[in-house]
């Protein structure tokens, strides 16, 4: 991709981001996006098939930042030996620092595409740390419960504009896990 194409894509992304601050996702049209980006409609279609396709690319960008390479490598923010709690603090930190407005807007609208990306990535985290489930419970049910409750915790954190730190949020989340779940060692961080 040449520099001109990259610049055009950047205009489209910024326009979309700007519109998300003003409108709900389902109220934004492709015409709104091309008008805001000041590009031709045909230019939009050179890069994206639909508005959902644009949202997919934005989600890829957001979650590649938050979950590089599909998981969380060391970044210096948190003790990587902090187990699940350390990983969750890492995620809260990255979510807060990157694309907060978009994440807040998309999660508040309940946008299906965004939520499916988020849940898929969170399931990979929980699959790594949950080593035992309560007797009689379906693993699929538990993973769905954990991912949905984590997404709701993030939404609460953004919507309430809470002053809780990423570390505090991770600690609260781990404390709220259902009893009977067995987690890998070093799940809790010392606060």
C-alpha positions in Angstrom: 0.0 0.0 0.0 1.5 3.4 -1.0 1.6 6.5 1.2 -1.4 8.1 -0.5 -3.6 5.0 0.2 -2.4 4.9 3.8 -3.3 8.6 4.2 -6.7 8.0 2.7 -7.4 5.1 5.0 -6.3 7.3 7.9 -8.9 9.9 6.9 -11.6 7.3 6.8 -10.6 5.8 10.2 -10.5 9.3 11.8 -13.8 10.2 10.2 -15.4 7.0 11.5 -13.9 7.6 15.0 -15.2 11.2 15.0 -18.7 10.1 13.9 -18.8 7.4 16.7 -18.4 10.2 19.2 -21.5 12.0 17.8 -23.8 9.2 16.7 -24.6 5.6 17.5 -23.1 3.1 15.1 -26.3 2.0 13.5 -27.1 5.7 12.7 -23.9 6.3 10.8 -24.1 5.9 7.0 -21.4 5.4 4.5 -22.3 8.8 3.1 -21.7 10.3 6.6 -18.2 8.6 6.6 -17.2 9.8 3.1 -18.5 13.3 3.8 -16.6 13.5 7.1 -13.4 12.0 5.6 -13.8 14.2 2.5 -13.2 11.3 0.1 -15.2 9.9 -2.8 -17.7 7.1 -2.2 -15.8 5.0 -4.7 -12.6 5.5 -2.6 -14.4 4.1 0.4 -15.4 1.0 -1.6 -11.9 0.5 -2.8 -10.9 -0.2 0.8 -14.2 -1.5 2.4 -17.2 -3.5 1.1 -19.5 -2.2 3.9 -19.7 -0.2 7.0 -19.4 -3.5 9.0 -16.2 -4.2 7.1 -14.8 -0.9 8.3 -15.8 -1.7 11.8 -14.1 -5.1 11.5 -10.9 -3.4 10.5 -11.2 -0.9 13.4 -11.8 -3.9 15.8 -8.7 -5.6 14.4 -6.7 -2.5 15.0 -8.0 -2.0 18.6 -7.6 -5.7 19.6 -4.2 -6.0 17.9 -3.1 -3.2 20.2 -4.7 -4.7 23.3 -4.0 -8.3 22.5 -0.9 -8.3 20.3 -0.4 -11.5 18.3 -3.6 -12.9 19.8 -2.3 -12.8 23.4 -0.5 -10.5 25.7 3.3 -10.3 25.5 5.4 -8.6 28.2 5.1 -4.8 27.9 6.6 -3.5 31.1 3.2 -2.4 32.6 2.7 -5.4 34.9 4.4 -8.3 36.4 3.9 -10.9 33.7 4.1 -13.6 36.4 1.0 -12.1 38.0 -1.2 -14.8 36.6 -4.8 -14.0 35.6 -5.0 -10.9 37.7 -1.8 -9.5 36.1 -3.1 -10.3 32.6 -6.5 -8.6 33.4 -4.7 -5.5 34.8 -2.6 -5.5 31.6 -5.8 -5.6 29.5 -7.5 -2.9 31.5 -4.5 -0.7 31.1 -4.3 -1.1 27.3 -8.1 -0.6 27.0 -7.9 2.6 28.9 -4.9 3.9 26.9 -6.1 3.0 23.5 -9.3 4.0 21.7 -11.2 4.7 24.9 -13.9 6.7 23.1 -14.5 4.1 20.5 -14.6 1.3 23.0 -17.0 3.2 25.2 -19.3 4.1 22.3 -19.3 0.6 20.7 -19.8 -1.2 24.0 -22.6 1.1 25.0 -24.4 0.6 21.7 -24.0 -3.2 22.3 -22.6 -3.5 18.8 -22.5 -7.2 18.0 -19.3 -7.2 15.8 -17.3 -5.3 18.4 -18.6 -7.5 21.3 -17.8 -10.7 19.4 -14.2 -9.6 18.8 -13.8 -8.7 22.5 -15.3 -11.9 23.8 -13.3 -14.1 21.4 -10.0 -12.5 22.7 -11.1 -12.7 26.3 -12.0 -16.4 26.0 -8.4 -17.1 24.9 -7.2 -15.4 28.2 -9.6 -17.3 30.4 -8.9 -20.6 28.6 -5.2 -20.2 29.6 -5.9 -19.5 33.3 -8.9 -21.6 34.1 -7.6 -25.1 34.8 -10.7 -26.6 36.5 -14.4 -26.0 36.4 -17.0 -26.7 39.0 -18.4 -30.2 38.9 -21.5 -30.4 36.7 -20.9 -27.1 34.9 -20.4 -26.9 31.2 -17.1 -25.5 30.1 -18.8 -23.5 27.3 -21.2 -22.0 29.8 -18.4 -21.0 32.1 -16.3 -19.4 29.3 -19.4 -17.4 28.2 -20.1 -16.4 31.7 -16.5 -15.2 32.3 -16.2 -13.3 29.1 -19.6 -11.6 29.4 -19.0 -10.6 33.0 -15.5 -9.2 32.1 -17.0 -7.2 29.2 -19.6 -5.9 31.5 -17.0 -4.9 34.1 -15.1 -2.9 31.3 -18.3 -1.3 30.2 -19.1 -0.3 33.9 -15.6 1.1 34.3 -15.9 3.3 31.1 -19.5 4.4 31.6 -19.1 5.3 35.3 -15.8 7.1 34.6 -14.5 5.4 37.7 -11.3 6.4 39.3 -10.5 2.7 39.9 -7.0 1.8 38.6 -6.6 -1.1 36.1 -5.0 -3.1 39.0 -8.0 -2.5 41.3 -10.4 -3.5 38.5 -8.5 -6.7 37.8 -8.4 -7.5 41.5 -12.1 -6.9 41.9 -12.9 -9.1 38.9 -10.8 -12.0 40.2 -12.4 -11.7 43.6 -15.9 -11.9 41.9 -15.2 -15.2 40.1 -17.6 -18.0 40.9 -16.5 -20.4 43.6 -15.3 -23.8 42.5 -13.2 -22.5 39.6 -9.7 -23.7 39.7 -7.2 -21.2 38.3 -3.5 -21.6 37.5 -1.0 -20.6 40.1 -0.2 -16.9 40.8 -3.7 -15.8 40.0 -3.7 -13.0 42.6 -1.4 -10.1 42.7 -0.6 -8.4 46.0 -2.3 -5.0 46.2 
